[in-house]
Amino acid sequence: MTAQPEITQRDLRTRSKEITDAVQGGQAFTATRDGHRVGELIPLRRRRRFVPRAELATRIHGRICAAVVSTGRKPRRRVTDLMIAAVAAAEGLPLFTTDPDDFKGLDDLITIVPVTRPETRHDR
């Protein structure tokens, strides 16, 4: 980790705009008075202007579970399916499923695309 540059009380007074601009740009400083460290000037954390996809998927998962409960079903029995649906919704993707009935009542939250199960050897 690199050391923060030190600035004197005089520097703060005479170069306040330059120093404030540097802090706003992410630079941190250690303020000194008479050669002694007295404090730090550090940038404030910037507010996030976006919601990470994982957080968005978590929020959508909550809404999906609430929708399942409102239809009288229990989300616990289909937790993995509902997580997959939440990730698809967060990514703006449709959910392709062979069991569209598992997702009844979620039409406002995600696009459900029914597909037929492919035939396998043991189905013959």
C-alpha distance (Angstrom), angle and dihedral (degrees) to the residues before:
residue distance angle dihedral
M1 . . .
T2 3.80 . .
A3 3.78 121.6 .
Q4 3.78 117.8 -109.8
P5 3.78 115.3 -113.2
E6 3.79 114.0 -107.3
I7 3.77 120.6 -125.4
T8 3.78 125.3 -167.3
Q9 3.76 128.1 -133.6
R10 3.81 87.5 -107.5
D11 3.83 90.8 52.8
L12 3.78 89.7 52.3
R13 3.79 90.7 52.7
T14 3.81 98.0 44.1
R15 3.83 100.9 33.4
S16 3.81 101.1 33.1
K17 3.82 95.8 131.0
E18 3.81 93.2 48.4
I19 3.81 92.1 46.5
T20 3.81 93.7 45.1
D21 3.81 90.0 49.8
A22 3.82 89.6 51.3
V23 3.83 91.7 49.7
Q24 3.79 90.0 48.7
G25 3.81 87.4 52.0
G26 3.80 91.3 55.1
Q27 3.82 103.0 -91.7
A28 3.83 118.5 135.3
F29 3.81 124.8 -153.4
T30 3.80 137.7 -167.2
A31 3.80 111.1 -134.2
T32 3.80 118.3 -143.3
R33 3.80 135.9 -167.7
D34 3.78 120.3 -165.4
G35 3.81 89.2 -11.7
H36 3.82 94.5 -54.6
R37 3.79 123.7 114.0
V38 3.80 109.9 -115.7
G39 3.78 105.3 167.5
E40 3.77 150.7 -32.6
L41 3.75 133.6 -99.6
I42 3.78 106.8 -150.1
P43 3.79 131.3 170.3
L44 3.77 117.7 -104.5
R45 3.75 115.7 -116.3
R46 3.72 110.5 -93.9
R47 3.76 115.6 -119.0
R48 3.76 113.0 -110.8
R49 3.74 110.7 -111.9
F50 3.77 94.0 -165.8
V51 3.76 138.1 46.1
P52 3.81 113.9 -123.3
R53 3.78 112.8 -118.3
A54 3.80 93.0 -117.2
E55 3.80 90.3 55.5
L56 3.79 91.0 45.7
A57 3.81 90.4 50.8
T58 3.81 89.4 50.5
R59 3.80 91.7 52.0
I60 3.80 91.9 46.9
H61 3.81 90.1 47.9
G62 3.80 88.5 58.4
R63 3.79 91.1 51.6
I64 3.79 91.4 47.0
C65 3.81 91.8 51.0
A66 3.81 90.3 48.6
A67 3.81 89.8 51.3
V68 3.81 90.7 50.4
V69 3.82 90.8 50.6
S70 3.81 90.6 48.5
T71 3.82 88.8 58.9
G72 3.81 90.2 55.0
R73 3.79 96.0 -105.5
K74 3.80 130.1 119.4
P75 3.80 117.5 -115.5
R76 3.81 92.6 -156.4
R77 3.79 93.9 75.0
R78 3.81 91.4 57.0
V79 3.79 102.3 30.9
T80 3.81 95.7 133.1
D81 3.80 93.1 49.0
L82 3.80 90.2 49.0
M83 3.81 91.6 50.0
I84 3.79 90.0 52.1
A85 3.80 89.2 49.1
A86 3.82 90.7 50.5
V87 3.81 92.8 51.6
A88 3.81 90.6 48.1
A89 3.82 90.2 50.0
A90 3.82 91.9 47.9
E91 3.80 89.7 52.4
G92 3.80 91.7 46.5
L93 3.80 92.0 -116.6
P94 3.80 129.9 136.2
L95 3.78 119.1 -114.1
F96 3.80 114.1 -120.5
T97 3.79 111.9 -156.6
T98 3.77 141.6 163.6
D99 3.82 88.8 -148.2
P100 3.81 106.6 53.8
D101 3.81 90.8 162.2
D102 3.82 88.3 70.0
F103 3.80 87.6 66.7
K104 3.81 101.0 46.1
G105 3.78 112.6 144.3
L106 3.81 94.7 25.6
D107 3.81 96.4 94.6
D108 3.82 92.0 111.6
L109 3.81 91.7 54.5
I110 3.80 104.8 40.0
T111 3.79 140.8 8.9
I112 3.79 109.7 -112.3
V113 3.80 116.6 -154.9
P114 3.81 113.8 -167.0
V115 3.79 115.4 -144.8
T116 3.78 131.1 -178.3
R117 3.76 119.0 -110.9
P118 3.80 110.8 -109.9
E119 3.77 114.8 -115.3
T120 3.78 114.0 -106.6
R121 3.80 131.5 -167.1
H122 3.80 94.2 -97.9
D123 3.85 89.8 52.7
R124 3.81 91.5 63.2
